[in-house]
Amino acid sequence: MSTSNFIDYVKICCRSGHGGGGSAHLHRDKKTAKGGPDGGDGGRGGHIILKGNAQLWTLLHLQYQKHVIAENGGNGGPSHSSGAFGKDIILEVPIGTIARDAETGEIKAEITQDGQTEIITPGGRGGLGNAHFKSPTNQTPMYAQPGEPGLEEWTVLELKLLADVGLVGFPNAGKSTLLSVVSAARRRLPTTRSPRWCLTWA
């Protein structure tokens, strides 16, 4: 496995979509001069989603994708027409990928199965149209909700690999020597981003 092709740590800026605004439309047509409110709701902003892919073994394809931006939701329209949802961005990652908040280190999601999906940056909710605010005392409300803003945050994706082989023994027992003889591997302290072998000291 080429070292240059194996990337197990990337940091990306995820920006979810803003929610669309609700409509403050009043129904009007040839037969209706003063109709009631018929403004539709705004659409949800796009999510940033992780999806497990068993065919991947590295995060190399995300190494140079520093900014991931989802689509904004559409605004509501007349005749109770809802705005379109913003297009989600789906990032395919290997099994064993962990998503952390870059500032707090909090785990946001962990991909453990092929096809598993997890929303790491949710899109903003769409605003309600004026049809939702009609009441006996206000038959023609001329206001509607704006859409919620999306989120912009830095996320760390880290590929967690388990060692296939472990050598356990006393210090200076010859673990490193044995490994160097039977393979081209070199001694390295185990970390969460180790390759598929490690040496363990008692």
Backbone as CSV, one residue per row, in Angstrom:
resi,resn,N_x,N_y,N_z,CA_x,CA_y,CA_z,C_x,C_y,C_z
1,MET,0.849,-1.194,0.000,0.000,0.000,0.000,0.884,1.243,0.000
2,SER,0.698,2.112,-0.981,1.512,3.312,-1.073,1.106,4.306,0.003
3,THR,2.103,4.848,0.717,1.822,5.801,1.783,1.149,7.057,1.247
4,SER,1.548,7.491,0.031,0.989,8.714,-0.535,-0.487,8.558,-0.884
5,ASN,-0.953,7.320,-1.068,-2.345,7.071,-1.414,-3.206,6.778,-0.191
6,PHE,-2.582,6.671,0.976,-3.337,6.352,2.182,-3.456,7.601,3.054
7,ILE,-4.659,8.160,3.096,-4.940,9.346,3.897,-6.023,8.964,4.906
8,ASP,-5.724,9.125,6.193,-6.694,8.730,7.220,-7.125,9.902,8.103
9,TYR,-6.842,11.134,7.671,-7.205,12.305,8.468,-7.393,13.497,7.532
10,VAL,-8.590,14.075,7.533,-8.845,15.281,6.740,-9.676,16.248,7.582
11,LYS,-9.532,17.523,7.298,-10.294,18.571,7.975,-11.009,19.385,6.912
12,ILE,-12.342,19.449,7.005,-13.125,20.127,5.975,-14.100,21.105,6.627
13,CYS,-14.429,22.143,5.873,-15.414,23.126,6.315,-16.760,22.760,5.700
14,CYS,-17.734,22.449,6.547,-19.060,22.034,6.088,-20.043,23.195,6.264
15,ARG,-20.719,23.551,5.183,-21.723,24.620,5.234,-23.041,24.069,4.709
16,SER,-24.009,23.931,5.595,-25.321,23.439,5.179,-26.141,24.574,4.578
17,GLY,-27.215,24.216,3.901,-28.025,25.212,3.214,-28.970,25.966,4.129
18,HIS,-29.265,27.212,3.774,-30.254,28.009,4.505,-31.663,27.531,4.135
19,GLY,-32.559,27.614,5.089,-33.951,27.301,4.789,-34.607,28.417,3.994
20,GLY,-35.529,28.052,3.110,-36.240,29.057,2.316,-37.283,29.789,3.145
21,GLY,-37.591,31.005,2.769,-38.575,31.804,3.485,-40.000,31.432,3.111
22,GLY,-40.907,31.545,4.066,-42.319,31.329,3.771,-42.892,32.479,2.955
23,SER,-43.997,32.204,2.298,-44.630,33.222,1.451,-45.779,33.905,2.200
24,ALA,-45.916,35.214,1.981,-47.012,35.989,2.590,-48.025,36.389,1.520
25,HIS,-48.411,35.430,0.694,-49.279,35.701,-0.456,-50.751,35.600,-0.056
26,LEU,-51.584,36.436,-0.700,-53.041,36.374,-0.544,-53.669,35.918,-1.854
27,HIS,-54.646,35.044,-1.739,-55.275,34.468,-2.936,-56.023,35.531,-3.742
28,ARG,-55.704,35.575,-5.022,-56.384,36.504,-5.935,-56.583,35.799,-7.278
29,ASP,-57.793,35.938,-7.832,-58.061,35.486,-9.197,-59.226,36.302,-9.751
30,LYS,-59.741,35.925,-10.922,-60.788,36.713,-11.567,-62.068,36.771,-10.736
31,LYS,-62.354,35.703,-10.006,-63.585,35.643,-9.226,-63.388,36.027,-7.761
32,THR,-62.133,36.158,-7.349,-61.854,36.441,-5.945,-60.993,37.689,-5.837
33,ALA,-61.587,38.755,-5.325,-60.852,40.016,-5.197,-60.107,40.097,-3.876
34,LYS,-60.668,39.486,-2.859,-60.056,39.542,-1.536,-60.059,38.152,-0.901
35,GLY,-59.164,37.318,-1.371,-59.066,35.972,-0.842,-58.201,35.904,0.407
36,GLY,-58.206,34.751,1.024,-57.433,34.551,2.242,-55.975,34.231,1.955
37,PRO,-55.208,34.024,2.989,-53.783,33.734,2.821,-53.562,32.340,2.219
38,ASP,-52.669,32.257,1.264,-52.354,30.955,0.659,-50.845,30.810,0.423
39,GLY,-50.073,31.493,1.251,-48.617,31.415,1.105,-48.069,30.071,1.560
40,GLY,-47.187,29.489,0.760,-46.605,28.189,1.073,-45.377,28.301,1.964
41,ASP,-44.943,27.155,2.463,-43.775,27.094,3.340,-42.477,27.067,2.533
42,GLY,-41.419,27.541,3.155,-40.096,27.458,2.529,-39.519,26.050,2.628
43,GLY,-38.617,25.720,1.737,-38.000,24.398,1.730,-36.812,24.312,2.681
44,ARG,-36.537,23.118,3.159,-35.387,22.890,4.048,-34.080,23.066,3.288
45,GLY,-33.084,23.597,3.982,-31.751,23.692,3.395,-31.082,22.329,3.316
46,GLY,-30.137,22.184,2.433,-29.471,20.901,2.234,-28.599,20.492,3.418
47,HIS,-28.562,19.179,3.702,-27.715,18.628,4.747,-26.338,18.266,4.176
48,ILE,-25.353,18.135,5.082,-24.081,17.491,4.761,-24.141,16.103,5.405
49,ILE,-24.017,15.064,4.597,-24.261,13.694,5.053,-23.037,12.819,4.778
50,LEU,-22.701,11.984,5.747,-21.680,10.950,5.556,-22.369,9.637,5.205
51,LYS,-21.765,8.893,4.266,-22.314,7.592,3.875,-21.189,6.567,3.810
52,GLY,-21.376,5.448,4.492,-20.363,4.399,4.505,-20.266,3.680,3.174
53,ASN,-19.039,3.421,2.739,-18.793,2.705,1.481,-17.696,1.669,1.725
54,ALA,-18.071,0.399,1.672,-17.132,-0.669,1.964,-16.043,-0.796,0.907
55,GLN,-16.214,-0.156,-0.257,-15.212,-0.230,-1.327,-14.083,0.783,-1.130
56,LEU,-14.244,1.690,-0.189,-13.213,2.693,0.067,-12.353,2.274,1.253
57,TRP,-11.072,2.629,1.219,-10.155,2.310,2.327,-9.304,3.503,2.734
58,THR,-9.563,4.648,2.118,-8.784,5.853,2.407,-9.658,7.084,2.238
59,LEU,-9.235,8.191,2.838,-9.935,9.477,2.697,-9.252,10.365,1.658
60,LEU,-8.472,9.749,0.793,-7.701,10.491,-0.205,-8.593,11.373,-1.077
61,HIS,-9.788,10.884,-1.433,-10.663,11.641,-2.343,-11.208,12.915,-1.689
62,LEU,-11.041,13.062,-0.362,-11.512,14.268,0.328,-10.370,15.174,0.759
63,GLN,-9.139,14.782,0.454,-7.981,15.522,0.949,-7.965,16.968,0.471
64,TYR,-8.353,17.223,-0.771,-8.289,18.577,-1.321,-9.671,19.226,-1.428
65,GLN,-10.683,18.604,-0.848,-12.028,19.178,-0.840,-12.228,19.885,0.499
66,LYS,-11.674,21.080,0.624,-11.654,21.783,1.905,-12.999,22.404,2.272
67,HIS,-13.825,22.731,1.299,-15.112,23.362,1.576,-16.222,22.554,0.910
68,VAL,-17.215,22.178,1.715,-18.372,21.432,1.227,-19.607,22.288,1.491
69,ILE,-20.300,22.684,0.437,-21.401,23.635,0.561,-22.675,23.018,-0.013
70,ALA,-23.709,22.918,0.825,-24.994,22.382,0.387,-25.870,23.506,-0.169
71,GLU,-26.913,23.123,-0.869,-27.794,24.074,-1.546,-28.829,24.646,-0.568
72,ASN,-29.202,25.902,-0.794,-30.249,26.531,0.012,-31.632,26.028,-0.393
73,GLY,-32.562,26.078,0.558,-33.944,25.714,0.250,-34.637,26.817,-0.529
74,GLY,-35.662,26.437,-1.286,-36.411,27.415,-2.072,-37.474,28.110,-1.240
75,ASN,-37.855,29.306,-1.661,-38.902,30.062,-0.975,-40.284,29.499,-1.303
76,GLY,-41.217,29.683,-0.359,-42.592,29.274,-0.613,-43.248,30.149,-1.664
77,GLY,-44.342,29.660,-2.240,-45.045,30.396,-3.284,-46.529,30.462,-3.032
78,PRO,-47.275,31.065,-3.942,-48.731,31.152,-3.793,-49.397,29.791,-3.940
79,SER,-50.686,29.749,-3.640,-51.484,28.518,-3.735,-50.910,27.403,-2.874
80,HIS,-50.368,27.764,-1.721,-49.805,26.809,-0.753,-48.646,25.997,-1.342
81,SER,-47.942,26.575,-2.282,-46.806,25.877,-2.894,-45.586,25.955,-1.979
82,SER,-45.070,24.803,-1.615,-43.879,24.757,-0.759,-42.619,24.901,-1.593
83,GLY,-41.607,25.509,-1.013,-40.332,25.644,-1.699,-39.605,24.313,-1.777
84,ALA,-38.745,24.178,-2.752,-37.988,22.932,-2.940,-36.937,22.786,-1.841
85,PHE,-36.672,21.541,-1.452,-35.596,21.268,-0.506,-34.248,21.514,-1.190
86,GLY,-33.300,22.041,-0.418,-31.950,22.194,-0.952,-31.299,20.828,-1.168
87,LYS,-30.468,20.715,-2.174,-29.815,19.441,-2.486,-28.798,19.095,-1.398
88,ASP,-28.914,17.878,-0.869,-27.965,17.408,0.137,-26.616,17.071,-0.513
89,ILE,-25.552,17.208,0.272,-24.228,16.782,-0.166,-23.886,15.499,0.591
90,ILE,-23.620,14.421,-0.151,-23.311,13.127,0.457,-21.826,12.836,0.235
91,LEU,-21.109,12.674,1.343,-19.685,12.349,1.293,-19.514,10.867,1.611
92,GLU,-19.028,10.101,0.644,-18.807,8.677,0.874,-17.456,8.479,1.559
93,VAL,-17.468,7.688,2.620,-16.262,7.477,3.427,-16.101,5.992,3.731
94,PRO,-14.896,5.552,4.080,-14.679,4.144,4.416,-15.364,3.773,5.735
95,ILE,-15.583,2.481,5.914,-16.106,1.983,7.180,-15.065,2.266,8.275
96,GLY,-15.527,2.740,9.416,-14.625,3.068,10.519,-14.269,4.543,10.585
97,THR,-14.943,5.380,9.785,-14.668,6.820,9.799,-15.430,7.493,10.943
98,ILE,-14.732,8.358,11.656,-15.328,9.131,12.750,-15.315,10.606,12.371
99,ALA,-16.439,11.290,12.608,-16.531,12.731,12.373,-16.522,13.440,13.726
100,ARG,-15.610,14.393,13.884,-15.495,15.154,15.131,-15.629,16.643,14.854
101,ASP,-16.134,17.357,15.847,-16.124,18.814,15.785,-14.686,19.283,15.950
102,ALA,-14.203,20.103,15.013,-12.798,20.499,15.019,-12.439,21.353,16.228
103,GLU,-13.402,22.063,16.803,-13.119,22.948,17.930,-13.225,22.236,19.277
104,THR,-14.282,21.442,19.450,-14.523,20.805,20.749,-14.016,19.375,20.821
105,GLY,-13.790,18.741,19.666,-13.389,17.335,19.652,-14.534,16.375,19.873
106,GLU,-15.761,16.881,19.992,-16.934,16.030,20.217,-17.206,15.169,18.988
107,ILE,-17.515,13.882,19.233,-17.839,12.966,18.140,-19.249,13.264,17.637
108,LYS,-19.366,13.555,16.355,-20.656,13.871,15.755,-21.292,12.648,15.110
109,ALA,-20.478,11.749,14.593,-21.001,10.545,13.940,-19.869,9.537,13.786
110,GLU,-20.251,8.266,13.691,-19.287,7.195,13.430,-19.912,6.227,12.434
111,ILE,-19.204,5.977,11.352,-19.696,5.086,10.297,-19.154,3.683,10.550
112,THR,-20.055,2.734,10.789,-19.650,1.364,11.110,-20.184,0.324,10.129
113,GLN,-21.059,0.726,9.203,-21.660,-0.228,8.273,-21.695,0.342,6.869
114,ASP,-21.675,-0.557,5.896,-21.791,-0.159,4.496,-23.193,0.392,4.242
115,GLY,-23.282,1.561,3.621,-24.566,2.179,3.326,-25.137,3.005,4.454
116,GLN,-24.506,3.001,5.614,-24.989,3.802,6.742,-24.845,5.285,6.432
117,THR,-25.862,6.070,6.758,-25.819,7.516,6.532,-26.007,8.245,7.855
118,GLU,-25.259,9.329,8.017,-25.343,10.159,9.214,-25.257,11.628,8.797
119,ILE,-26.180,12.437,9.298,-26.150,13.878,9.040,-25.162,14.513,10.010
120,ILE,-24.123,15.147,9.478,-23.136,15.787,10.349,-23.337,17.298,10.442
121,THR,-23.963,17.886,9.414,-24.278,19.323,9.449,-25.678,19.512,8.874
122,PRO,-26.694,19.668,9.745,-28.074,19.763,9.244,-28.369,21.111,8.606
123,GLY,-29.229,21.086,7.603,-29.659,22.317,6.947,-30.690,23.054,7.765
124,GLY,-30.859,24.333,7.486,-31.841,25.147,8.197,-33.264,24.792,7.797
125,ARG,-34.187,24.909,8.725,-35.594,24.632,8.440,-36.216,25.762,7.626
126,GLY,-37.154,25.409,6.777,-37.863,26.415,6.003,-38.876,27.156,6.853
127,GLY,-39.129,28.405,6.510,-40.098,29.209,7.247,-41.537,28.864,6.880
128,LEU,-42.459,29.132,7.782,-43.881,28.871,7.545,-44.503,30.008,6.745
129,GLY,-45.409,29.641,5.827,-46.140,30.651,5.067,-47.235,31.296,5.895
130,ASN,-47.804,32.380,5.357,-48.798,33.130,6.145,-50.094,32.356,6.363
131,ALA,-50.322,31.266,5.615,-51.532,30.470,5.836,-51.556,29.876,7.238
132,HIS,-50.393,29.673,7.840,-50.323,29.096,9.188,-50.716,30.106,10.266
133,PHE,-50.732,31.383,9.939,-50.963,32.421,10.943,-52.361,33.031,10.871
134,LYS,-53.216,32.430,10.072,-54.593,32.905,9.995,-55.327,32.569,11.289
135,SER,-56.098,33.518,11.774,-56.840,33.334,13.022,-58.170,34.080,12.915
136,PRO,-59.095,33.819,13.854,-60.386,34.535,13.804,-60.233,36.044,13.890
137,THR,-59.181,36.495,14.552,-58.985,37.943,14.699,-58.082,38.532,13.621
138,ASN,-57.439,37.687,12.845,-56.556,38.160,11.771,-56.735,37.239,10.576
139,GLN,-57.687,37.574,9.735,-58.040,36.726,8.604,-57.041,36.807,7.451
140,THR,-56.307,37.888,7.370,-55.370,38.061,6.249,-53.994,38.483,6.772
141,PRO,-53.286,37.613,7.444,-51.945,37.976,7.922,-51.012,38.246,6.749
142,MET,-50.258,39.326,6.857,-49.354,39.727,5.783,-47.895,39.463,6.154
143,TYR,-47.676,38.465,6.952,-46.302,38.140,7.351,-46.106,36.626,7.293
144,ALA,-44.876,36.234,7.166,-44.502,34.817,7.126,-43.131,34.669,7.779
145,GLN,-42.781,33.449,8.111,-41.498,33.195,8.764,-40.353,33.174,7.752
146,PRO,-39.217,33.747,8.113,-38.010,33.557,7.280,-37.448,32.164,7.530
147,GLY,-36.627,31.697,6.638,-35.997,30.397,6.828,-34.856,30.478,7.841
148,GLU,-34.594,29.357,8.502,-33.475,29.310,9.439,-32.148,29.280,8.683
149,PRO,-31.130,29.941,9.205,-29.823,29.888,8.531,-29.200,28.498,8.666
150,GLY,-28.382,28.155,7.711,-27.639,26.908,7.809,-26.459,27.045,8.772
151,LEU,-25.723,25.973,8.938,-24.563,25.969,9.826,-23.276,25.946,9.016
152,GLU,-22.244,26.567,9.559,-20.912,26.507,8.967,-19.930,26.122,10.061
153,GLU,-19.306,24.979,9.919,-18.426,24.466,10.962,-17.325,23.606,10.361
154,TRP,-16.186,23.590,11.045,-15.075,22.755,10.625,-15.222,21.376,11.255
155,THR,-15.078,20.363,10.441,-15.244,18.978,10.882,-14.003,18.172,10.529
156,VAL,-13.569,17.345,11.464,-12.439,16.446,11.244,-12.969,15.052,10.956
157,LEU,-12.516,14.472,9.855,-12.831,13.082,9.528,-11.582,12.255,9.767
158,GLU,-11.722,11.226,10.584,-10.590,10.395,10.957,-10.943,8.934,10.748
159,LEU,-10.076,8.220,10.049,-10.309,6.804,9.769,-9.675,5.971,10.867
160,LYS,-10.518,5.270,11.608,-10.053,4.445,12.718,-9.819,3.027,12.214
161,LEU,-8.562,2.569,12.280,-8.207,1.225,11.825,-7.770,0.368,12.995
162,LEU,-8.198,-0.875,12.967,-7.764,-1.832,13.970,-6.602,-2.645,13.417
163,ALA,-5.611,-2.919,14.253,-4.453,-3.701,13.814,-4.855,-5.140,13.542
164,ASP,-4.346,-5.704,12.454,-4.577,-7.109,12.149,-3.645,-8.007,12.951
165,VAL,-2.464,-7.479,13.295,-1.474,-8.267,14.019,-0.920,-7.430,15.161
166,GLY,-0.760,-8.033,16.318,-0.161,-7.357,17.447,0.928,-8.219,18.069
167,LEU,2.068,-7.628,18.374,3.167,-8.327,19.043,3.253,-7.822,20.476
168,VAL,3.129,-8.734,21.408,3.147,-8.383,22.825,4.339,-9.065,23.480
169,GLY,5.114,-8.330,24.235,6.260,-8.924,24.915,6.963,-7.928,25.806
170,PHE,7.924,-8.415,26.551,8.697,-7.551,27.445,9.579,-6.608,26.632
171,PRO,10.005,-5.504,27.237,10.940,-4.603,26.545,12.221,-5.332,26.153
172,ASN,12.744,-4.976,24.973,13.991,-5.557,24.453,13.893,-7.065,24.238
173,ALA,12.694,-7.570,23.999,12.529,-9.014,23.758,12.760,-9.374,22.297
174,GLY,12.899,-8.362,21.439,13.163,-8.629,20.028,11.953,-8.461,19.127
175,LYS,10.944,-7.753,19.595,9.732,-7.579,18.781,10.039,-6.792,17.502
176,SER,10.725,-5.687,17.637,11.046,-4.871,16.466,11.962,-5.616,15.511
177,THR,12.918,-6.334,16.055,13.849,-7.097,15.213,13.111,-8.157,14.422
178,LEU,12.208,-8.903,15.087,11.438,-9.938,14.404,10.604,-9.347,13.277
179,LEU,9.945,-8.237,13.553,9.087,-7.632,12.530,9.898,-7.118,11.349
180,SER,11.066,-6.551,11.623,11.886,-6.025,10.534,12.446,-7.136,9.658
181,VAL,12.606,-8.333,10.232,13.138,-9.465,9.462,12.072,-10.080,8.560
182,VAL,10.859,-10.215,9.092,9.806,-10.908,8.339,9.022,-9.967,7.427
183,SER,9.226,-8.657,7.538,8.494,-7.725,6.689,9.330,-6.471,6.473
184,ALA,8.774,-5.560,5.675,9.449,-4.286,5.415,8.966,-3.198,6.361
185,ALA,8.208,-3.588,7.386,7.657,-2.604,8.314,8.726,-2.071,9.245
186,ARG,8.487,-0.893,9.742,9.390,-0.267,10.702,8.654,-0.016,12.011
187,ARG,9.434,0.077,13.083,8.874,0.280,14.409,8.159,1.630,14.486
188,ARG,6.931,1.595,15.033,6.153,2.825,15.162,5.214,2.677,16.353
189,LEU,5.103,3.739,17.164,4.206,3.693,18.304,2.761,3.651,17.832
190,PRO,1.904,2.870,18.485,0.507,2.774,18.061,-0.261,4.049,18.351
191,THR,-1.068,4.457,17.391,-1.966,5.614,17.554,-3.298,5.248,16.932
192,THR,-4.246,6.177,17.048,-5.555,5.938,16.430,-5.484,6.015,14.919
193,ARG,-4.335,6.498,14.408,-4.176,6.570,12.955,-3.014,5.689,12.509
194,SER,-2.835,4.554,13.167,-1.761,3.638,12.829,-2.084,2.892,11.558
195,PRO,-1.080,2.331,10.872,-1.369,1.433,9.767,-1.905,0.129,10.320
196,ARG,-2.015,-0.903,9.503,-2.661,-2.127,9.923,-1.742,-3.055,10.704
197,TRP,-0.656,-2.554,11.239,0.161,-3.320,12.189,0.633,-2.363,13.258
198,CYS,0.961,-2.891,14.402,1.521,-2.041,15.450,2.286,-2.909,16.413
199,LEU,3.184,-2.289,17.152,3.922,-2.964,18.196,3.385,-2.508,19.539
200,THR,3.161,-3.435,20.417,2.636,-3.107,21.742,3.647,-3.481,22.801
201,TRP,4.026,-2.494,23.598,4.990,-2.747,24.666,4.270,-3.072,25.964
202,ALA,4.767,-4.080,26.705,4.157,-4.430,27.983,4.557,-3.404,29.040
